[in-house]
Amino acid sequence: MNKGVIIGGVVVVALGAAVAVPRLMRPKAVLEEAPVPVVEVEMPRPEDIVLYRNLVGTVEPSDVVYIYPKAAGEITEVFVKAGDVVAEGQAILSIDTKQVDSARLSMEAAKTALDNANTNLARQQALFAAGDIASAAFEQAEMQAKSAKIQYDQAKLNYDYQMEFSHITAPIGGVVEQCDVEVHDNVAQQSLLCVISGEGSKAVTFSVTEKVVEQLQVGAPMTIEKNGKEYQGSITEISSMIDAATGLFKIKASVENGDALPTGSAVSLFVISDRADNAMSIPVDAIYYSGGDAYVYTYDKGTVHHVAVEVGIYDSERAQILSGIGEDDEVITTWSSELSEGAKVQVASQAPAGDNGQAADKQTESSYAE
């Protein structure tokens, strides 16, 4: 009876030892350390930042002439049509202004009066030289001859004007873009007779607001795009007066090798709206905003700093920094949820090879293995 109790006691002790041994053999738990984030940094560098504005322009010849009659009348002849190439001085059309014949008759009458006055002056000069007439009579003949000359010159000038008004010629050489008149049409002085575009390069006209025109200057480069093809050009004229019809400033630019662009067609063009030369810049993705205020994270000996900055202009890649950081500051350019003031990080170029924040995990695994 007592032996059975002892055996039972032994059994109980053995079971307790069996439970205690595994507990003693289990390794001590190792506290896991949070991995230090690995970041990339970049110092601000000087760079030109240029912003472009997309506008729509209209193609036109570099030289274009709109021909209007200088006197009303009936068209009697038309010598050209749209698409014809004309030379400077070539006849375009004729207009019966009802004034040519009248001007010619007046000129002929003045010419006759001038001839008679000159004949009389020659006779009076001979008599005066012979002493047969007084000087007053000779001077009167001179005055009559001078007066007749003035009247003839005026009559001839009027005739020349009437001929010019009646016979329209091309003021420049080029292509007839428009000529919609026909024989027997009656035209007034405000009637458009013909449009001639000069030979050579094309131009583009467009309109901009006051804010944009302040950024433009004559000679500034620009890009023109039509049907997927790009052309280079430069600004040649900037109007200083607002167009009353549009409320905008009219700009004209030349186009290099743009002969293939159809006159009157619309094109896309890109002009500089703002620029900052040699600006201190950082990547756009390195800038964050809170309540409309910009800030960046900088790296200093393994510690992160939250720094407010003032941003100037920016494009899709770089941003101008006006204040807040200096040229020697190292700006963190990669994002991490652990970035905050005073946080610890390591720079990718200084981190051990293959270290991507998993070093602590590897150390924990090796501890368990032991």
Salt bridges, closest charged atoms under 4 A:
GLU42 OE2 - ARG45 NH1 3.26
GLU42 OE2 - ARG318 NH1 2.90
GLU47 OE1 - ARG45 NE 3.11
GLU47 OE1 - ARG318 NE 3.66
GLU60 OE2 - LYS252 NZ 3.91
GLU74 OE2 - HIS184 ND1 3.07
ASP84 OD1 - LYS81 NZ 3.38
ASP96 OD2 - LYS98 NZ 2.97
GLU108 OE2 - ARG104 NH1 3.20
ASP115 OD1 - LYS111 NZ 2.97
ASP153 OD2 - LYS149 NZ 2.81
ASP160 OD2 - LYS156 NZ 3.14
GLU164 OE2 - LYS70 NZ 2.83
ASP277 OD1 - ARG275 NE 3.07
ASP300 OD2 - HIS305 NE2 3.89
GLU341 OE2 - HIS305 ND1 3.04
